[in-house]
Amino acid sequence: MITRQLVKTPALAETPSADGAPDPYVADTYFTDGVHLYRLTGWLSRPGEQPLAELEDCRALHCTLVERKDLLAAGLTAVAVSP
């Protein structure tokens, strides 16, 4: 049996932002849609494929893999966390 493993990388996504601003989609960043709170736990990728964001629902503690284009389309707002 041949399997392909996902490799977790906590770094930035491989695609830089168009305006040159720092990419807000980094590991351990919190986001909200105005109702739910999510944490981006990191990026998973397979060689030769687009990375997938691992997005955790902070209430249900359920993780979902999301393509970058879908993450951008969701219109999530970054949440500032105080130390």
C-alpha positions as protocol buffer text, in pm:
chain_id: "A"
residue {
  index: 1
  type: MET
  ca { x: 0 y: 0 z: 0 }
}
residue {
  index: 2
  type: ILE
  ca { x: 129 y: 343 z: -92 }
}
residue {
  index: 3
  type: THR
  ca { x: 20 y: 637 z: 119 }
}
residue {
  index: 4
  type: ARG
  ca { x: 105 y: 1003 z: 99 }
}
residue {
  index: 5
  type: GLN
  ca { x: 154 y: 1180 z: 427 }
}
residue {
  index: 6
  type: LEU
  ca { x: 63 y: 1536 z: 503 }
}
residue {
  index: 7
  type: VAL
  ca { x: 353 y: 1738 z: 638 }
}
residue {
  index: 8
  type: LYS
  ca { x: 264 y: 2001 z: 896 }
}
residue {
  index: 9
  type: THR
  ca { x: 441 y: 2334 z: 867 }
}
residue {
  index: 10
  type: PRO
  ca { x: 355 y: 2611 z: 1112 }
}
residue {
  index: 11
  type: ALA
  ca { x: 500 y: 2876 z: 883 }
}
residue {
  index: 12
  type: LEU
  ca { x: 330 y: 3108 z: 640 }
}
residue {
  index: 13
  type: ALA
  ca { x: 137 y: 2985 z: 342 }
}
residue {
  index: 14
  type: GLU
  ca { x: 341 y: 2943 z: 27 }
}
residue {
  index: 15
  type: THR
  ca { x: 155 y: 3219 z: -156 }
}
residue {
  index: 16
  type: PRO
  ca { x: 258 y: 3574 z: -58 }
}
residue {
  index: 17
  type: SER
  ca { x: -10 y: 3840 z: -35 }
}
residue {
  index: 18
  type: ALA
  ca { x: -65 y: 4052 z: -346 }
}
residue {
  index: 19
  type: ASP
  ca { x: -2 y: 4384 z: -172 }
}
residue {
  index: 20
  type: GLY
  ca { x: 322 y: 4273 z: -5 }
}
residue {
  index: 21
  type: ALA
  ca { x: 174 y: 4305 z: 346 }
}
residue {
  index: 22
  type: PRO
  ca { x: 259 y: 4036 z: 601 }
}
residue {
  index: 23
  type: ASP
  ca { x: 43 y: 3728 z: 561 }
}
residue {
  index: 24
  type: PRO
  ca { x: -210 y: 3717 z: 849 }
}
residue {
  index: 25
  type: TYR
  ca { x: -264 y: 3344 z: 803 }
}
residue {
  index: 26
  type: VAL
  ca { x: 8 y: 3206 z: 1027 }
}
residue {
  index: 27
  type: ALA
  ca { x: -8 y: 2933 z: 1289 }
}
residue {
  index: 28
  type: ASP
  ca { x: -170 y: 3011 z: 1625 }
}
residue {
  index: 29
  type: THR
  ca { x: -356 y: 3312 z: 1489 }
}
residue {
  index: 30
  type: TYR
  ca { x: -719 y: 3350 z: 1596 }
}
residue {
  index: 31
  type: PHE
  ca { x: -999 y: 3455 z: 1360 }
}
residue {
  index: 32
  type: THR
  ca { x: -1369 y: 3525 z: 1388 }
}
residue {
  index: 33
  type: ASP
  ca { x: -1661 y: 3539 z: 1148 }
}
residue {
  index: 34
  type: GLY
  ca { x: -1851 y: 3751 z: 1401 }
}
residue {
  index: 35
  type: VAL
  ca { x: -2012 y: 3446 z: 1564 }
}
residue {
  index: 36
  type: HIS
  ca { x: -1748 y: 3173 z: 1601 }
}
residue {
  index: 37
  type: LEU
  ca { x: -1385 y: 3182 z: 1708 }
}
residue {
  index: 38
  type: TYR
  ca { x: -1129 y: 2984 z: 1509 }
}
residue {
  index: 39
  type: ARG
  ca { x: -757 y: 2916 z: 1547 }
}
residue {
  index: 40
  type: LEU
  ca { x: -533 y: 2847 z: 1252 }
}
residue {
  index: 41
  type: THR
  ca { x: -320 y: 2565 z: 1390 }
}
residue {
  index: 42
  type: GLY
  ca { x: -86 y: 2546 z: 1090 }
}
residue {
  index: 43
  type: TRP
  ca { x: -53 y: 2442 z: 729 }
}
residue {
  index: 44
  type: LEU
  ca { x: -51 y: 2088 z: 594 }
}
residue {
  index: 45
  type: SER
  ca { x: 84 y: 1999 z: 256 }
}
residue {
  index: 46
  type: ARG
  ca { x: 173 y: 1716 z: 25 }
}
residue {
  index: 47
  type: PRO
  ca { x: 459 y: 1745 z: -222 }
}
residue {
  index: 48
  type: GLY
  ca { x: 336 y: 1911 z: -540 }
}
residue {
  index: 49
  type: GLU
  ca { x: -1 y: 2016 z: -397 }
}
residue {
  index: 50
  type: GLN
  ca { x: -136 y: 2338 z: -253 }
}
residue {
  index: 51
  type: PRO
  ca { x: -110 y: 2370 z: 126 }
}
residue {
  index: 52
  type: LEU
  ca { x: -422 y: 2326 z: 338 }
}
residue {
  index: 53
  type: ALA
  ca { x: -496 y: 2536 z: 645 }
}
residue {
  index: 54
  type: GLU
  ca { x: -589 y: 2340 z: 957 }
}
residue {
  index: 55
  type: LEU
  ca { x: -864 y: 2553 z: 1111 }
}
residue {
  index: 56
  type: GLU
  ca { x: -984 y: 2468 z: 1461 }
}
residue {
  index: 57
  type: ASP
  ca { x: -1328 y: 2566 z: 1590 }
}
residue {
  index: 58
  type: CYS
  ca { x: -1240 y: 2688 z: 1939 }
}
residue {
  index: 59
  type: ARG
  ca { x: -1579 y: 2595 z: 2086 }
}
residue {
  index: 60
  type: ALA
  ca { x: -1612 y: 2244 z: 1947 }
}
residue {
  index: 61
  type: LEU
  ca { x: -1236 y: 2179 z: 1925 }
}
residue {
  index: 62
  type: HIS
  ca { x: -1297 y: 2033 z: 1580 }
}
residue {
  index: 63
  type: CYS
  ca { x: -1037 y: 2084 z: 1306 }
}
residue {
  index: 64
  type: THR
  ca { x: -1115 y: 2126 z: 939 }
}
residue {
  index: 65
  type: LEU
  ca { x: -874 y: 2135 z: 645 }
}
residue {
  index: 66
  type: VAL
  ca { x: -939 y: 2437 z: 423 }
}
residue {
  index: 67
  type: GLU
  ca { x: -780 y: 2540 z: 94 }
}
residue {
  index: 68
  type: ARG
  ca { x: -622 y: 2885 z: 97 }
}
residue {
  index: 69
  type: LYS
  ca { x: -872 y: 3025 z: -157 }
}
residue {
  index: 70
  type: ASP
  ca { x: -1162 y: 2910 z: 63 }
}
residue {
  index: 71
  type: LEU
  ca { x: -996 y: 3057 z: 372 }
}
residue {
  index: 72
  type: LEU
  ca { x: -965 y: 3394 z: 197 }
}
residue {
  index: 73
  type: ALA
  ca { x: -1324 y: 3374 z: 68 }
}
residue {
  index: 74
  type: ALA
  ca { x: -1457 y: 3313 z: 421 }
}
residue {
  index: 75
  type: GLY
  ca { x: -1386 y: 3675 z: 512 }
}
residue {
  index: 76
  type: LEU
  ca { x: -1256 y: 3596 z: 859 }
}
residue {
  index: 77
  type: THR
  ca { x: -1121 y: 3878 z: 1075 }
}
residue {
  index: 78
  type: ALA
  ca { x: -803 y: 3836 z: 1275 }
}
residue {
  index: 79
  type: VAL
  ca { x: -849 y: 3869 z: 1651 }
}
residue {
  index: 80
  type: ALA
  ca { x: -588 y: 4049 z: 1860 }
}
residue {
  index: 81
  type: VAL
  ca { x: -485 y: 3839 z: 2160 }
}
residue {
  index: 82
  type: SER
  ca { x: -335 y: 4008 z: 2465 }
}
residue {
  index: 83
  type: PRO
  ca { x: -37 y: 3838 z: 2629 }
}
